[in-house]
């Protein structure tokens, strides 16, 4: 069998191939003409609370804390419990600790089926315009953008609007 292009060997033979010096020149020349390979995705090193067992991502914004305020966590635990879930079914991601992360990179990392964004500060810049308490589907993910817990704690109308839509998520 005569092969004109040494690049073809990798498709024909499964074993390692050692090229002669004259073949290396041809191989290197052809490799330079080939289209560049895409860079492998960068694995992010992101800390979050929960185990993400049910692909429910909750994005919050707490600049002074690692994850979420304790009273707000208790409220969130009660909310997910009323939905038949536990906090381990969710991933709580504090956007304040990773301001450079885009909506796309966050979604790629967590692969959420349901997404809850609490507060305008938690909304990634490239997420697009979202309306408060209006469920939307973004890239196949049920998404709810709502008020932060700080905004909801003192306003019953915010709590009610949030809960009505949360039941739909």
N, C-alpha and C positions, 0 to 999 in steps of 0.2 A: 504494500500500500504506500502510495506516495502522497504526502501532505504538503501543499504549497505554503500554508500559513501555520506557523507553530502554535498560534492561539487555538487552533482547532483541536489540538491534542487533548486539552482538558475536557472536551466534550466526548471524546472517543475512549480515552483511557482513564480508568479510575485510580490508578496508582500514581505515585510521585514520578515526576519526569525531570530528568537532569538534562539541561540544554548544553550543547557545545558552544564554544565561544562565538562562532559565526552565526549560530541560531539565536543567541542572546541578543545580538545587535538587531536582528529582524524583529524579535519579540518586543524589545524595548521600543523600537520605532513604531510598531503597530499599537503598542499599549498607549503611547502618547497620543495617537490619533483617536483612540477610543473615547467614548463619552465618559466624563468623570462619574465615579460612583457616588451616590448620595451618602452624606455623613450619617452614621448611625445616630438614633435619637439619644439625646443626653438624658441620663437618669438623674432626676432631681433628688436632692436631699431635703425633703420637706418633713417637718414635724407636725403631727396632728394628734388630736385627742379622739379616741374611739378606735374601732377595729374595721370599720367600713364593710361590715359583713353583708349589708343589704344595699350597698352603693348609694347611700343617702349622704350627699355632701352638704354641709352647712358652712357657709363662708361668713365669718364675723370680722370685726375690726376692734381690737383692744391693744393700743400701742404700749400700755404699761404692763400688760400681762402676757404670759406665754400662750395661753389659749383663750379662756373665757372667764368672766367674773363668776364667782361661786353661786350667787343668787340667780344669775341668768342661766347657769348650767342646770341648776335645780328646776327652773321653769322649763328649760328645753327637755330635760329628762321626763317631766310630766307630760309635755306635749307629745313626744314620741311614744310614750307609754300608752297614751290615749289612742294612738294610731296602731297599737299592737306591736310596737317595736321597742328595742332597748337602745341605750346610748352606744352600745357596741355595734349596732347596725349602721351607725352613722360615722362620718369622719368630720370632725370640727376643725376647720382650717382658719387660722388667724391671719388674714391678709395683711395686717399691719406689720407682721414680721417678715413678709416677703413681698414688698411693694413692686419689685421688678417682674414678678410673675404675671404673665398674661392669662387671659381667660382660656385661651387655647392650651397653654402649657398646664394649667391647673386641671382642665378637663381631661387632658391626655394622661396626667399622673393618676387622678382618682377614678376616672371612667364612671362618672355618676349616671344613674338612671333617674334619680331625683335630686334636684338642686334647690337649696334654700339660701338666699342671700339676704342677710340681716343688716340693713342700713346702707345709706348711699356711700359711706366710706368703705364698705366691704365690697362694693361693686367694682370688679376689674374694669379698667378704662376701656379695653377693647371688647367689652361684652355687648356693646350696642345699647340703644335706648330701651329701657324697660320701664313699665308702669308699676307703681306700687299696687300690691295685692291683686294683680291680674296674671293668673297662670299662663305661661307660654311654653311652647316646645322649642328648644334651641338644640340643634344637632341631635334630635331624637331624645332629648332629656327633658323631662317635666321640670320646669323652672318656676320658682316663685320668688319674686323680689319684694321684700316687705320692710317695715320699719325696724330699726335696731331695738334691742330690748330696753335700752335707756329711753327711747321714745315711747315705747309701749307701756312701760311700767306705770305711768301716771295717767294714761289716756285709755279709758275703757273702749271708746269707739275704735281705736287702733287695734286693741286686743281682739275685739269682736271681728273686725274686718280680716285680721290676720288668721284667726282660727277658722273662719268660714272657708277661706281659700286653702288653708293648710289641710283641711279634711279632703279636699279635692286632689291634693298632690299625691 
